[in-house]
Amino acid sequence: MLKKLLTIALLAYFSWSCSSGKKALEQGNYDEAVETAIGRLQKSPTNTKAMEVLKNAFPAAVNFHLTKVENWKNSQEKFRWERVVAEYKQIHTLSDQLVNCQACLKIVPTPTRYYDALQFAQTQGAEERYQIGMSALQQAQQNRQAAKDAFYNFSVADELVPNYKNAKDKQSEAYELASINVVVEQVTVNSRTYSLSNEYFQGKINEFLKTNPKLNQFVRFYAPDEAEHNKIKADQIIHLQFDDFIVGQTYMETNTNTLTSKDSVKVGETTVNGKKIPVYNKVTAKYTRSKKTVSSKGILDFQIIDYVSKQKIHQDKIAGEFVWTNEWANFNGDERALSSQQLNLTKNKELLPPAPQVLFTEFTRPIYDQITRKIKKYYENY
């Protein structure tokens, strides 16, 4: 009984410690202690344990962050002002949580705000990013990575202080220098036998390039007519051509076998001593099974070409295949010699294969899946 009471007491103690934030306070996790105590007081405004935790944890948390502020200010670390901004913002976050709790304001009635210090740190951080961006921008004409660095630093400067100097304009300038324009040519389909359209495949390619959200933000894709209309200067060309394909290659396979039933079945009757008696025997059937296979396959040549030098900077060959099949059967003899599967096949008829355009579209589907993966992989970190 005593052991049980001790267990209950320990569980109650740990429950109180966790729910009030006392344990977090003892471990020096001041932010967690403050947030836990605030949450407890919002549910139970008269909880004295949570009040005690908040009374000690809130000033400890503020002092903790202010100490880190001073440490960052006195350091020589790059982007130290952004660290200072983060510390001040965390103090404000805790203060915002506190003022939304009426019971908490009885413990900490006027939490200190550091608006001026925060604004100063943001300005210092924005200036540091701006200067780094300007330095990178000077190299951006000859160095695309420098242009990307400039774009990023100007973006951070504008986040720290909205409309800081002309950071937005410089950000746009850097973006233009960092970006490449890729013109995706119409897919070429050459066939002396069929008049085939690339409309489906081309449409899917265009849709992917324009709508896929995970492509690199510095890579812009254009159709040829779009680039011409907007007077876009191309940096690279994606050339796609079906240079080897077969549509509708047909194979026929026919097999004829004589089938015998597995068990004896009733085949007639005979009269014995004036009585009719059924006669059982195995039956046979001549069974012919036919299979028509129409294969369509091809290879897409995928090239990325530098527009200025006209040199290939990437090439890949991508294969795709689509096989259409039609099976049917017929028989002469007793159908009881056939299995249920064989009998069902006799209900099928010989069909005409799909039109060449349909076959062409079908074998390009797996090629589309591959080409989109390869384009994404090539440009995702470009």
N, C-alpha and C positions, 0 to 999 in steps of 0.2 A: 504493500500500500504506500509506504514511504517513497519507494523507488518511483512509483507511478506519479506521486505528487511532485517529486523533483523533476521528472520529465515534463510534466505540464508547466511547471514554473519556468524551466529553461526555454520551452517552446514559446511561452508568453513573452519572455525577455527578448528572444531573438525576433519575434514578431513585432514587438514594440520598437526594437532598435532599427529594424528595416523600415517600418512604416513611418517612423519619425525622422529618420536620417541620422540617428546617433552614430551608427556604425560607420557610415561614410565620413562623418565629421571626425571621428577618432582616427580614421585612416588618412586624413588629409585631403579627401575628395570633397572640397568645399562646395563646388558647383552642384554636385550630386546631392549633397546634404541640404543645400538651400532649396533645390527643386523638389526634393522629397518632402521636406518640411512644409513648403508652400502647398503642395498637393494634399497633404494631410490636413492642413488648417482649412483648406477650401471645403473639405468634406466634414471636418469636425472643428469648428472655430474655437472651441474651448479646450482643445487638447494641449495640456500644459507641457507635455514632453516635447511636442513639436515646436511650441513657442520657445522653449529653452534652446532647442537646436538652432532655430532660426536666429535667435538673439546672438548666438556665438558664431554661427556659420556665415551669415551674410557679411559682416565686417571682415571676417577672415578671407572670404572669397574676393572681396574688393581689394584688400591689401595684397592678396596673392597676385592678382592681375596687374595691379599698379607696380608691384615689384618687377614683374616681367616686362612692363612698359619701360621702366628705367633701365633694365638690363639691355633691352633691344635698342634703346636710344643711345646707349653708351658703346654699343658694339660697332664693328665695321662691316657687318654682314650686308651683302647685297639685298636690296628690297626689305631692309629692316623696318621701314616705316609702314609697310603693309602688315607686318607682324604687330606693330603698335596699334594699327587700326583694328586688327582682329581682337586684341585684348580689350580695347575700349568698347567695342561692339558687344563683347561677351558680358561686360559689366552692365551695359544698357539692357541687354536681354534679360539678365537676372532682375534688374530694376523693373522692367516692364511686367514681368511675371508677378513681382511683389505688389505693385500698385493695383493689379487686378484682383487682389485678395484683401478684402476689408479687414479680416482678422489679423493679417500680416502687418498692416499699417499701424496697428497698435504696438507692434514690436519694433519696427523700423519705420517711423512716421515719414521721414523725408530722405529717401535714398538719393545720394549725390549723382548728378549727371555731369558728364565731361564733354559737352558739346563743342566748346571752343578747342579743347585739346584734340578731340577727334577730328575736327575740321582741319586743324593745323597738320596733323599727321597725314590725313588724306591728301592735302595739298602737297606736302613733301613727297609722298609716295607717287602722286601723279607727275610731279616734276621730274622725279628720277626716271620713271617709265618714259616720259616724253623725251628726255635727253637721250636715253638709250635708243628710242625709236628714231630720233633724228640722226643719230650716228649710223644706225643700220641702214637708214634710207639713203645715205650718201653712197653706199656700196650696192644698192639695190639694182641699179641699171646693169651691172655685170654679174650680180650674184643673186639668184632667185631665193636662196635660203635667207639671205639678209633681208629681202623684201618681206618674206613671211615673218621673220623676227620683228621687223618694224611694224607690220600690221598687228601682231599680237601685243606688242608693248603700247602702241597707241590705243588699242582696245581696252587694256587694263587701265591706262591713264583716264580714259573717258568714263570707265566704271567707277573709279575712285572719286573723280570730280566731274560730274556731267558737264559737257560743253567746255572742258578745260582747254584754254587757248584755242588752237586750230587743230586739235588732235583728231577730230572727226574727218576733216579734210585730208589730213596726212594719212589717216587710216585708209581712206578711199584711194589715195595715190599709191600707197604701198600695196593695196589689194590688186590694183591693176597690174603692177609690176610683178607681183607674186603669182598671178593667175596665168594659166595657159588656155588657149582656145583650141579645141579639138573639133574638127569637121569630120562628121561620119558620112562617108560617101554612100550612095545608094548601092544596095547589094546587087552584084552582077550575076546574072543567070544566063549562060550560053547553052543553047540546045538547038541542034539541027532537026531533031525529030519532033519536038513538042513546042508549043507556045505556052511557056510557063510564066506565071506571075510571082513576083517576090513580095507582093503586098502584105501578106500575113507576117512573114518573117521580118520584113523591114519595119512594119508597124510595131511589132513587139520590141525590136531593138530600140526604136525611137522612144517608146514608152518607158523602157527601163532607164535609158540615159537621162530622161527629163524628170522622172519621178522618184528614182531610188534615193532615199534620204541619207544613205551611208556612204555615198561617193564623196571624195575629197572636195572640200568647199572651194579649193583653188583651181579646180578643173571644170571648165565650162564646155558643154557639148552643143554642137549646132548641126542642123541639116544643111546641105549645100545651098539651097535656095534661101534659107534663113540667114546664113552667113553673108550671102551676096546682098540680100535686101538691106541688112543692117550694117553693111560695109565692115564686117568683122575680119580682122587680120588673123589668119590661121597660123598656129604654131605647129600643130601636128595634124596628120590626116589618118583616119582609120579606114583602111581599105578592106572590104569583105567581098570575096568572090567564090562562088561554087565552081571550082575548076575541074572537078571530077565527080560525076554522079550518074547513076542508072535509075531509071524510073520504069517499074512494071516488068522486071525480069521474071518470067513465068516458068514454073517447074510443075510437071504432072507426075503423079505416082499412082499406079493402079495395081492392086493385088487381088487375085481370085483364088479362093480356097473352097474346098468341100468340107462343110461342117457336119458334125454328127452330134445328136443330142446326148447330153451327159447321162440321162436316165431313159429307161424305156417308157414309152408313152402309148396310149391307146391308138391303134392304127386300124381297127376294124372289129368285127365280131364273127364268131363261128358257132355252129349248132352241134351240140353234143348231147346225145340221148334226148333230143327234142327240146333242149334248152339252149338259149343263146348265151354265149360266153364271150366276154371281151378278149380281144387279141392285143398283146403288148409287144412292142419292138422299138428299137432306136430308129430315129428318122434322120434324114440328111437334107442339106440344102447347098446349092452352089452360090457362094457369097462373094460379091465383088465390091471392094472398098476403094474409093478414089479420094485423092487429096491434091488440091491445087494450091500452090504457094506462089505468091507474088511478092518479090523482094524489091525494095527501093532503098537505095543508100547513096551517100555522097560524102565528099570532103570539102569543108569550107577553109579557104585560105584567109587567115587573119593577120593583117599587117598593120603596124603603126609606123608612119613615115614622117620624118622631120620635114616640115614644109619648105624651109629655106634650103637645106642641103640636098633634099630629095633622097636621103639615105634611109634605109630601113633600120629602125631602132628596136623593133620587136617583130617576131613572126611566129606563128603557130598554125598547125594543121589540126582541124577538129572534124571527127567523123560522126556520122549519124546513120541510123538504119531503122526501117519500118518494114515488118513482114506481115502481110495479109494472108490468111489461110481460109480455105473452104473445104470441108469434108462431107462426103455423102456416100451412100451405098445402095446396092440393089441385090436381089437374090431370086433364085428359082428353086422351088422345092418347098419343104415344110418349114414354116416360120418357127416351129417349136425347136428346131435345131440351133436357133440363134439365141444368144444371151440378150437380156433386156437392153444392154448398152448397144449391141449390134443392131437390134431391132429399131431402137430410137434413131440410129444413124441412117436407116433406110427412109426415114421421114424427111430427111434433108434433101435439098435439090442443088444442082450445080448453079452457082451464081456468077454473075459478071463481076469482075473486080472493080474497085472504085476508079474514078476517072484519074488520069495522070496528074492533074493539078492537086487532087486530094492526096494522092500518094506522095507527091513532092512536099506538100505542106506537112504531112505526118512525119516524114523522116527528118524534117528540119527542126521539129520540136526538141528532141534531145540535143541538137546542136545549139539551139537557142539557150538552153539551160547551161551548157558548157561555156558558151561565149560570154554570157553575162557574168558568170563567175570569174572568168579570166580578165575581163575588163575591170571588174571591181577590184580584184587582187592587184592588178598592175597599177591602178591609179589611186588606191586607198590612202597611200602615204606619199603621193607624188608631190 
